[in-house]
């Protein structure tokens, strides 16, 4: 039999799904988009995740016990607040639904450190699943240790990551942050303002912070937004205040039944 090793060793002989050079061609970008969508989508469906509460905020805010500088100590309390908020939502929202039932208001974050870690940690504190939508960056972002492993994803495309963050969101909680936090916040507000997405309850934690870094009244005064645009969100300071706003502005809680069959 003639030697066919050269043919078998050729990249063209590889199965398409095993040929990374082929999969990474520019022309295959639409398929890569579809794969990034499908992989996370099917995993979320397998876990029965029907809706989420998304938490954004700075990756630079440490846990209070790890705040080394005075600047970070000034903001570290937001880590504790985000952790408490995520615990509250997980207990009251429906993330603890029994296996086989649909889960609602599951905490979802960008999967990294800081406020993202705090929110995933708060869900883990009460035994609830939570989601981490990580992104590949030049300086690799590590997933935090508190998102549910089977619901910890990594995306190449920001657009697909944003889509998954937004498409199941019942509410959005935004903690103090920088460019990335602003980007995510205004993406959601623009989608709601232009009616490209249904309204969801948006809360911005930290009245003092947001009033200092963003002058929302000035946007209205200059005619750059309409009065109703400033009603798309609420400034809050505490988890209970945020929960109250969310539940009176569209968020539907699905509290699991208690062992005696009653409702919490």
ABEGO torsion letter per residue (X at the ends): XBBAAAAAABAAABBAAABAAAAABAAAAAAAAAAAAAAAAAAAAAAGBABBBBBBEBAABBBAAABABAAAAAAAAAAAAAAAAAAAAAAAAGAABBBGBBBBGBBBBAGBBEAAAAAAAAAAAAGBBBBBBBBBBABBBBBBAABBAAABBBBABAAAAAAAAAAABABBBBBBBBAAAAAAAAAAAAAAAAGABBBBBBBBBGAAAAAAABBAAAAAAAGABBAAAAAABBBBABAAAAAAAAAAAGBBBBBBBBAAGBBX
